[in-house]
Each structure stands twice: as C-alpha cells, then as structure tokens.
Amino acid sequence: MEFKGRDIISIEDFSQQEINHILDVSKTMEPLAKTGSDMLKGKILATLFFEPSTRTRLSFETAMLKLGGNYIGFAEPDITSARKGENLADTVRTVENYADTIVLRHSLEGSAKLAADVAKVPVINGGTGAQEHPTQAFTDLYTMRKEKGKIDGLKVALVGDLRYGRTVHSLAYALALYNVELFLVSPESLRMRKDVLQTIKSKIPVTENANLEATIPKIDVLYVTRIQKERFPDAAEYAKVKGAYKIDLKTLKGAKKDMIILHPLPRVDEIAAEVDATPQAKYFQQVWNGIVVRMTLLSLVLGAVK
C-alpha cells in the first residue's frame, strides 16, 4: 500500500487493511513521541485553521516538531488574506509553495476536498464543517485497540450530537469496516445523518435510541460528544437539546468494569469532572494518542515510513 503523497480527506477512502497499517505504525511511533526523531528534518507543515482548535492544531504541530520538522500557519483567518477576499483555492495554491504538506480546518463541507484538488502537496483534513474529521477517527481507533486490545468484537455507543458532530461521522464509517456492534444514542433531532446511517447499516448491526441508561450495561466503549452549539441554525433548537446527556458516577453504576469512556474534546457539561478519576476515563490519554497517530500520518504522507 502506498501512502507517500496521499491526501487524507475521508475515512471512506481507506480500507480496513490500510487503517490497521496506520494503527500498527502508530504503535511503533510511541517511543519516538517521547524521545523525538529527525525523520522529517527539513520538512515543513502548514496548519491552515479557519475554525477554532486546540487539540488538532497543537497535536499536529507537536507531532511535526517531535519528528524534527517545523510548521507554519495560522489559527485565526482574520489575520490572513481571506479577510481581503482571497478564496480558499488561492490560499492553498500560495501556501503549497511554503510547505511540504497542509492540514486544513474549515467550516464549509467539501473544503478539504477542494484543497486537495488544487494542491500539489498532500492535504490532511483537520475537520470540515459537520462532515468529517478523519484523523480524530484514527486516534479513536488507536485508543480503542490500545485500551481494549482489539476492535473486532467490541460494542460501541456513540452518544450526543450525532447530526452535527463530525468526529462521530468519521468514526462510524471506520467502525463499519470491523466486526463491531454500534449503538447510536441521541435526541431525536440529533440523530445520525442519513447518508452515514445508510452506509454503516449495510455493514454492521446498528441500534438507534435515546436511552443512555439502557445502553450503558451492554457496551465496551462509551464515546461521548458535546452538543455542537456553533452548528445549530436556530438557537431555540439548541436550547431544547442542551444538556440532553450527562455522564456522572451515577450514570456509570450499571457499566462494565472494563468499559472505557472516550471523548474527542472539548467537553462542556456532558461528562462530570468526578468521572475523570475513574479507571474508565480515557479521554486525556486519547489526547496523547492523537500526537502519536498524527506523527504516523505525517511520516506516511511525507514518505519517511511506509
């Protein structure tokens, strides 16, 4: 399989074999995440973030530094020529002259695909609108395999905003490539997008409901997401579902002892702080795993590893 020069736009572009290879390489990358490496010395990453980000942007920049490379970019579009009216295609065509690969986050669906179509360097989707977030899905899968020892055979619940949450779209596509049972728990108005649901239901068992308490005893992985306030077209609709689910110690009473809790972060109030001290809480380890996985992705698309 060939990764050098490859764009990372959608999980749907990857086979299970390719995903497993990314997870395998990530395991070997763990020591380098602690000691550092010079395998990407002389390479430059451009981080073009037209939307707010903490973990995705900083983990990509950290990953590049740990591999001996460097980065340029911006985290606020108002300080760029976009404010003067420059379109995305021209921004990408300009930046590719400065960098060996580009990570893009943008509010518009399809923006990463557009960037990949015009760029001569590899483009990595750092999150596009409410569409997809593939590098987070690789991180989620790596965390599941690391903590549970496997992906096949798991029962996984995706909880919260399944309509606007781009992380759950990518993760659902990825999980559908494995032998898993998927539970989709959300308010009626935030159910999984029909295009995603149609694809995954043709591959794996999927149960949709709004009852978190009834689902928790059955599952091995609880994947919690926040309600995506910024993507609601109507503030009144957001108010109706705000705080629909809250994971606290009481909620976890019926859970399996070895169930793990994941969250792509940031969280608002959907996981109580008291849960952080439980052995089931793995969302901050998930953050570290994001550095490891993004080191792998950068190394692969830039040809430092195969």
C-alpha positions in Angstrom: 0.0 0.0 0.0 1.3 3.5 -0.9 0.8 6.4 1.5 3.5 8.8 0.2 1.9 11.9 -1.3 -1.6 10.8 -0.4 -4.3 13.1 0.8 -6.3 12.3 3.9 -9.7 13.6 3.3 -12.3 11.0 4.3 -12.2 7.7 6.3 -14.2 6.2 3.4 -11.0 6.5 1.3 -9.3 3.9 3.4 -9.6 0.1 3.6 -9.5 -1.9 6.9 -6.1 -3.1 5.9 -4.8 0.5 5.4 -6.3 1.6 8.7 -4.7 -1.4 10.5 -1.4 -0.4 9.0 -1.8 3.1 10.4 -2.6 1.7 13.8 0.4 -0.7 13.6 2.8 2.1 12.6 1.4 4.2 15.4 2.4 1.6 18.0 6.0 1.7 16.8 5.8 5.5 16.9 5.0 5.6 20.6 8.7 5.6 21.8 9.6 8.4 19.3 6.8 10.5 20.7 8.7 10.5 23.9 12.3 10.7 22.7 11.9 12.6 19.4 13.3 11.9 16.0 14.8 13.7 13.0 13.0 11.6 10.3 11.2 14.8 9.0 14.1 17.1 9.4 13.9 19.9 6.8 10.1 19.3 6.2 7.5 22.0 6.8 3.9 21.5 7.8 1.3 24.3 7.1 -1.6 24.4 9.5 -4.5 26.4 8.0 -7.2 26.6 10.6 -10.2 28.7 9.6 -12.0 27.4 12.7 -11.0 27.3 16.4 -8.9 24.3 17.5 -6.8 23.3 20.5 -6.0 19.6 20.2 -6.0 19.1 16.4 -3.8 22.1 15.6 -1.4 21.7 18.6 -1.1 17.9 18.2 -0.2 18.3 14.5 2.4 21.0 15.3 3.7 18.9 18.2 3.9 15.8 16.0 5.9 17.7 13.4 8.3 19.1 16.0 8.8 15.6 17.5 9.7 14.3 14.1 12.4 17.0 13.6 10.3 19.1 11.2 8.8 22.5 11.6 5.5 24.2 10.9 3.9 27.5 9.7 0.3 28.5 9.6 -2.5 30.4 11.3 -5.3 29.8 13.8 -7.3 32.9 13.0 -8.4 33.6 9.5 -9.0 37.3 10.2 -5.2 37.8 10.2 -4.9 36.3 6.7 -5.7 37.5 3.2 -9.1 35.7 3.5 -10.2 38.9 5.2 -9.3 40.7 2.0 -11.5 38.3 0.0 -8.9 35.7 -1.1 -10.6 32.4 -1.9 -9.6 29.1 -0.4 -8.2 27.7 -3.6 -5.8 30.7 -4.0 -4.8 30.4 -0.3 -3.9 26.8 -0.8 -2.0 27.4 -4.1 0.0 30.0 -2.3 0.8 28.0 0.9 1.9 24.9 -1.0 5.0 26.9 -2.1 6.0 27.2 1.6 5.2 23.7 2.9 5.5 20.0 2.2 2.0 19.2 3.5 -1.1 21.1 4.6 -3.5 20.4 7.4 -6.8 22.3 6.8 -9.7 23.0 9.1 -12.7 24.9 7.6 -16.3 25.5 8.4 -17.5 24.5 4.9 -18.2 20.9 4.0 -16.2 19.9 1.0 -13.4 22.4 1.7 -10.7 19.7 2.3 -11.6 18.0 -1.0 -11.4 21.3 -2.8 -8.0 22.0 -1.2 -6.8 18.5 -2.2 -7.9 19.0 -5.8 -5.9 22.2 -6.3 -2.8 21.4 -4.1 0.3 19.7 -5.4 1.3 18.7 -1.8 -0.6 16.2 0.4 -3.7 17.7 2.2 -4.9 16.4 5.5 -8.5 17.1 6.6 -8.3 18.6 10.1 -12.1 18.9 10.3 -14.6 20.1 7.7 -17.9 21.6 8.9 -20.2 19.0 10.3 -18.9 16.5 7.7 -15.8 14.5 8.8 -12.7 14.5 11.0 -10.7 11.5 9.8 -7.5 12.0 11.9 -9.6 12.0 15.0 -11.2 8.7 14.0 -7.7 7.2 13.5 -6.9 8.4 17.0 -10.1 7.0 18.4 -9.5 3.5 16.8 -5.9 3.5 18.1 -7.1 4.3 21.6 -9.7 1.6 21.5 -7.2 -1.0 20.3 -4.6 0.1 22.8 -7.0 0.0 25.8 -9.2 -3.0 24.8 -6.6 -5.0 22.8 -8.8 -5.2 19.8 -11.5 -3.5 17.7 -13.3 -6.6 16.3 -16.0 -7.8 18.8 -16.5 -4.5 20.6 -19.8 -3.0 21.4 -19.5 0.8 20.9 -22.0 3.5 21.8 -21.8 7.0 20.2 -23.6 9.4 22.4 -24.7 13.0 22.0 -24.7 15.2 18.8 -24.6 12.6 16.0 -26.0 15.1 13.4 -23.5 17.9 13.6 -20.6 16.1 15.3 -18.1 15.4 12.5 -15.9 13.1 14.7 -18.8 10.6 15.0 -19.3 10.5 11.3 -15.7 9.5 10.6 -15.7 7.1 13.5 -18.9 5.4 12.4 -17.5 4.9 8.8 -14.3 3.4 10.3 -16.1 1.1 12.8 -18.3 -0.2 10.0 -15.2 -1.8 8.5 -14.8 -4.0 11.6 -16.9 -6.7 13.3 -18.5 -4.4 15.9 -22.0 -3.6 17.2 -22.8 0.1 17.2 -25.3 1.9 19.4 -26.3 5.4 18.4 -27.7 7.4 21.3 -29.0 10.9 20.8 -32.1 13.1 21.0 -34.4 12.7 18.0 -33.4 16.0 16.4 -29.7 15.0 16.6 -29.8 11.5 15.1 -27.1 10.3 12.8 -27.0 11.8 9.3 -29.0 9.7 6.8 -26.1 9.3 4.4 -23.8 8.0 7.2 -26.5 5.8 8.6 -27.3 4.2 5.3 -23.7 3.3 4.7 -22.9 1.8 8.1 -26.2 -0.1 8.5 -25.4 -2.1 5.3 -22.2 -3.4 7.0 -22.7 -3.8 10.8 -25.6 -4.1 13.4 -26.7 -0.6 14.3 -29.2 0.3 17.1 -30.6 3.8 17.4 -32.3 5.1 20.6 -32.4 7.9 23.0 -32.0 5.8 26.2 -28.4 6.1 27.5 -29.2 4.2 30.8 -30.5 1.1 29.0 -27.5 1.1 26.6 -24.6 1.5 29.1 -24.6 -2.0 30.6 -24.3 -3.6 27.1 -21.2 -1.7 25.8 -17.4 -1.9 25.9 -16.8 1.7 24.7 -18.8 4.8 25.5 -17.9 7.6 23.1 -19.4 10.9 24.3 -19.7 14.1 22.2 -20.7 17.6 23.1 -23.8 19.3 21.5 -22.3 21.4 18.7 -23.8 24.7 19.6 -22.0 26.6 16.8 -23.5 24.5 14.1 -27.2 25.0 15.0 -29.0 27.3 12.6 -31.5 28.1 15.3 -30.6 29.0 18.9 -34.0 27.8 20.1 -33.3 24.3 18.8 -30.0 24.2 20.6 -31.7 25.2 23.8 -34.1 22.2 23.5 -31.3 19.6 23.5 -28.6 21.4 25.6 -27.5 19.0 28.4 -29.5 16.1 26.9 -27.0 13.7 28.4 -24.6 14.0 31.3 -22.2 11.2 32.3 -21.6 11.1 36.1 -20.8 8.4 38.7 -24.5 7.6 39.0 -24.8 7.0 35.2 -21.8 4.6 35.3 -23.2 2.3 38.0 -24.5 -0.2 35.6 -21.5 -0.1 33.3 -19.0 -3.0 32.8 -15.9 -2.6 35.0 -13.6 -2.5 31.9 -15.8 -0.2 29.8 -13.8 2.8 28.6 -15.0 6.3 28.1 -13.7 8.4 25.2 -14.5 12.0 24.1 -12.9 13.9 21.2 -13.0 17.1 23.4 -13.7 19.8 24.2 -16.3 18.9 26.7 -18.8 21.3 28.1 -21.0 19.6 30.7 -21.6 16.2 29.2 -19.1 14.4 31.4 -18.9 15.4 35.1 -15.4 16.2 36.4 -15.9 13.4 39.0 -15.6 10.9 36.2 -12.1 12.0 35.4 -10.7 10.0 38.4 -12.3 6.7 37.4 -10.3 4.0 35.6 -12.8 4.1 32.8 -12.0 7.7 31.8 -9.5 7.5 28.9 -10.2 10.8 27.1 -7.0 12.6 28.2 -4.9 9.5 27.2 -6.8 9.9 23.9 -5.2 13.4 23.6 -1.7 11.9 23.9 -2.6 9.2 21.4 -3.6 11.9 19.0 0.1 13.1 18.9 1.3 9.6 18.2 -1.2 9.0 15.4 -0.6 12.3 13.7 3.2 11.6 13.8 2.4 8.4 11.9 0.2 10.2 9.4 2.8 12.9 8.7 5.5 10.3 8.4 3.5 8.2 5.9 2.3 11.0 3.6 5.8 12.5 3.5 7.4 9.2 2.8 9.5 8.8 5.9 8.0 5.5 6.7 6.0 3.0 4.6 
